Amino acid sequence: MSWFILLLLGAIWGASYFFIKIGGAEIPPFTFVEARTLMAALALMAVLALRKESIPRARREWLVLIGMGIFNGAIPYTLITWGETHISSGLASILTAAMPLFTVIFAHVWTRDERLTLVKAAGVAVGFIGVVILFIPDLRQGIQIEFWGQFAVVVAAASYGLATLIAHKFLAGTSHVVASAGQLASAALVMLPLSLAFDHPFTLRPSFEAMGALLILSLMGTAFAYVLYYWLIEHTGATRTSLVTYLIPITGVMWGALLLNEPVEWEALVGLALIIAGIGLVNRQSAPTREAMVAAPTEGE
């Protein structure tokens, strides 16, 4: 059962990039992320009510959740949504998979108990060689908008990596559903003024297809996926659950190729293989903790 849930979660999070591609093509990034986080937060609030859990009341807890909402929600969701207006969904899923590489680097700089070892450094190097290979096709044509689309997704991966450290340091002992609902609600609050100021959301007329993609992404790819994710942590442990990191880019490429007819270039396959190999080397010596995995992205992640 647990392996089925793991595969299902990998498929759902990989498909998130497909839904972002469809919805983000018609709905501006600020409004898209605002609607996504708001609907997901409301869904998780309902889960909290069913579990009879209460939201945090302490100011310190909410400051942490707001930080998580920014670095694990508002920033990466917006950058990935914008990035996918210029690059394929499969490529976005591969680039976001670099998140653990950034986590290791940040941990080395800002913590004392997660220092870089020779194996970890080799993993980071191999992974980033994979990232560079993914940029080669666009760099051949000079720095154009596609380059910046890829760069935006890489910055999103770095933001996810920073969020992982915040969760590890400040969210120990916090219910994972509470943390997820709190950070998504915080992200929605952060995105609301940006949506109103720049996107004029009430004048938008997206198609049924775009609205459906947004709804599925919010409820299935965000709220429901979080429930599956923390069920896995509770029943199988953080180490096995972390295997989803390897599945997301693979399924992301698969969905893009099957549903959007996105071409799979050799650079994408080589880059994917190197990033996964790099993550494997990094994870050999640093299995993710239960607290840190609160920060796992909803698409890659």
Sequence and secondary structure as in RCSB ss.txt:
>XXXX:A:sequence
MSWFILLLLGAIWGASYFFIKIGGAEIPPFTFVEARTLMAALALMAVLALRKESIPRARREWLVLIGMGIFNGAI
PYTLITWGETHISSGLASILTAAMPLFTVIFAHVWTRDERLTLVKAAGVAVGFIGVVILFIPDLRQGIQIEFWGQ
FAVVVAAASYGLATLIAHKFLAGTSHVVASAGQLASAALVMLPLSLAFDHPFTLRPSFEAMGALLILSLMGTAFA
YVLYYWLIEHTGATRTSLVTYLIPITGVMWGALLLNEPVEWEALVGLALIIAGIGLVNRQSAPTREAMVAAPTEG
E
>XXXX:A:secstr
 HHHHHHHHHHHHHHHHHHHHHHHTTS HHHHHHHHHHHHHHHHHHHHHHHT      HHHHHHHHHHHIIIIIH
HHHHHHHHTTTS HHHHHHHHTTHHHHHHHHHHHH SSS   HHHHHHHHHHHHHHHHHHHHHHHT S HHHHHH
HHHHHHHHHHHHHHHHHHHH TTS HHHHHHHHHHHHHHHHHHHIIIII GGG    HHHHHHHHHIIIIIIIIH
HHHHHHHHHHH HHHHTTHHHHHHHHHHHHHHHHH     HHHHHHHHHHHHHHHHHHHH    TTGGGG  SS 
 
